Amino acid sequence: MIILSLKTYKESTGEVAIKLLSCVKKISEETGVKIVPAVQPTDIYRVKKELGIEVWAQHMDPIEPGKNMGWLSPYALKEAGATGVVINHSEHKMSDDMVKKTLDKAK
């Protein structure tokens, strides 16, 4: 499996992400190699709906739904269609304690 991070570039956001991932979907189908995009939270629902492919979130916060403005809840990501999440990426480091809490919430 290849996890393809689209990061936050303009060239991989919104409609452009859909065009790019349409090509990725075709390559995945032709080669038999599972390629899962990790997209920005604002693109998760759209990618899932328009392309019907597995999609992961680039980050998640270990919170419960509630008054947590600006945080990414596991519940919201799942509702958007994410089936996985990248945790503790080198560009978004977390403490060991936060990694453990996030893993527990992601299950």
BAVEX-293494 format. One line per 4 residues: number of its first residue (from 1); their letters; for each residue x, y, z of N, C-alpha, C. Coordinates in steps of 0.1 Angstrom, whole numbers. Atoms other than C-alpha are relative to their C-alpha. Layout:
# BAVEX-293494
NUM) A) X Y Z X Y Z X Y Z  ...
# end
This chain:
# BAVEX-293494
1) MIIL) 8 -12 0 0 0 0 9 12 0  -6 -13 0 11 35 -8 -9 10 6  8 -11 -5 -1 64 12 5 13 -7  -4 -12 8 -1 95 -10 -5 13 7
5) SLKT) 4 -13 -7 -1 128 10 -1 11 -10  2 -12 9 -15 157 -9 4 13 7  -5 -12 -8 -2 181 18 -10 11 -1  10 -11 1 -17 216 15 3 9 -12
9) YKES) -3 -8 12 -5 227 -19 -13 4 -8  11 -4 8 -29 247 -41 -2 -10 -11  1 10 11 -21 221 -68 -6 -13 3  6 13 -4 -36 193 -48 -12 3 10
13) TGEV) 12 -4 -9 -67 210 -32 -12 2 -9  13 -2 7 -103 210 -42 -2 -7 -13  3 6 13 -112 204 -78 13 -6 -6  -13 5 5 -75 199 -87 3 -13 7
17) AIKL) -2 12 -7 -73 172 -61 -8 -11 -6  9 10 6 -102 154 -77 6 -5 -14  -6 4 12 -85 155 -111 13 -8 2  -12 8 -3 -52 143 -97 -3 -14 5
21) LSCV) 3 13 -6 -68 115 -77 -8 -9 -10  6 8 10 -88 104 -107 11 -8 -8  -11 7 7 -55 96 -124 6 -10 9  -6 9 -10 -42 80 -92 -9 -13 1
25) KKIS) 10 11 -1 -74 58 -90 3 -9 -12  -2 8 12 -68 47 -126 13 -8 0  -13 7 -1 -31 38 -120 -2 -11 10  2 10 -11 -41 19 -88 -8 -12 -6
29) EETG) 8 11 5 -67 -1 -107 8 -8 -11  -7 6 11 -44 -8 -137 12 -8 6  -12 7 -5 -14 -19 -115 -3 -10 11  3 8 -12 -32 -35 -86 6 4 13
33) VKIV) -6 -5 -12 -13 -14 -62 -10 9 7  9 -8 -8 -34 1 -34 7 13 3  -5 -13 -3 -29 38 -33 -10 8 8  10 -7 -8 -46 57 -5 4 14 2
37) PAVQ) -4 -14 -2 -46 95 -5 -3 5 14  2 -7 -13 -42 114 27 -2 15 -4  4 -13 5 -60 147 19 -3 10 12  4 -10 -10 -69 179 37 -14 -3 5
41) PTDI) 14 3 -5 -100 177 59 -11 5 -8  11 -7 8 -119 200 36 -2 -8 -13  2 8 13 -114 175 7 -5 -14 2  3 14 -3 -122 142 25 -14 -4 -6
45) YRVK) 14 3 4 -160 142 18 -1 0 -15  1 -2 15 -156 154 -18 7 -11 -7  -7 11 6 -130 128 -27 -7 -13 1  8 12 -3 -150 100 -11 -12 0 -9
49) KELG) 12 0 7 -182 111 -28 2 -1 -15  -2 -1 15 -169 119 -63 8 -12 -6  -9 11 6 -143 91 -67 -3 -14 6  3 13 -6 -155 64 -43 12 -8 5
53) IEVW) -12 7 -4 -120 56 -31 2 1 15  -4 -1 -14 -105 50 3 8 13 2  -7 -13 -3 -93 83 18 3 1 15  -4 -2 -14 -74 91 49 2 15 3
57) AQHM) -2 -14 -5 -71 123 70 15 2 2  -14 -3 -2 -37 140 73 3 1 15  -2 -2 -15 -42 145 111 -13 -2 7  12 1 -8 -66 140 139 4 3 15
61) DPIE) -3 -3 -14 -69 153 174 -8 -9 9  7 10 -9 -79 129 203 -10 7 9  10 -7 -7 -110 147 213 -14 -7 -2  14 4 1 -147 139 219 -7 12 -7
65) PGKN) 8 -10 5 -173 158 200 -5 10 11  4 -9 -10 -182 190 218 6 14 -3  -5 -13 2 -168 225 223 15 1 -2  -14 0 3 -135 222 206 3 7 -13
69) MGWL) -2 -7 12 -132 249 180 14 -1 -5  -13 1 7 -104 244 155 7 -13 1  -6 13 -2 -97 208 164 -7 -10 -10  5 10 9 -102 177 141 -4 -12 8
73) SPYA) 5 11 -8 -124 152 158 -1 -13 -8  1 13 6 -123 115 150 -14 -2 -6  14 2 4 -161 115 147 -3 8 -13  2 -8 12 -161 143 121 7 -5 -12
77) LKEA) -8 6 11 -134 127 100 -7 -13 -5  6 12 4 -152 94 100 -13 3 -7  12 -4 7 -185 111 91 3 6 -14  -4 -5 13 -167 128 62 4 -11 -10
81) GATG) -4 12 9 -156 94 49 14 -5 2  -14 5 -2 -121 90 62 0 -14 6  -1 14 -6 -112 54 69 14 -2 7  -13 1 -7 -77 61 83 5 14 2
85) VVIN) -6 -13 -4 -55 88 96 16 -1 1  -14 0 -2 -18 97 95 3 6 13  -3 -5 -13 -5 101 130 15 2 2  -14 -4 -4 27 118 142 9 1 -13
89) HSEH) -9 -2 12 40 127 107 11 10 4  -12 -8 -3 74 144 107 -3 15 -2  3 -14 2 57 177 96 -11 4 10  10 -3 -10 31 175 124 3 -10 12
93) KMSD) -4 9 -11 49 159 154 -9 1 12  8 0 -12 31 149 185 9 -7 11  -7 7 -12 43 139 220 -4 -14 1  4 14 -1 43 103 229 -13 -2 6
97) DMVK) 13 0 -7 13 109 252 -11 3 -10  10 -3 10 -6 125 223 -2 -11 -10  0 11 9 3 97 200 -9 -11 5  8 10 -7 -11 72 225 -15 3 0
101) KTLD) 14 -5 -1 -43 92 230 -7 0 -14  6 0 13 -48 96 193 -2 -14 -6  2 14 5 -43 59 185 -12 -6 7  12 5 -7 -68 51 212 -13 5 -6
105) KAK) 12 -5 6 -94 74 197 -2 -4 -15  1 4 14 -86 63 161 -6 -14 -1  4 14 1 -96 27 169 -15 -1 -1
# end
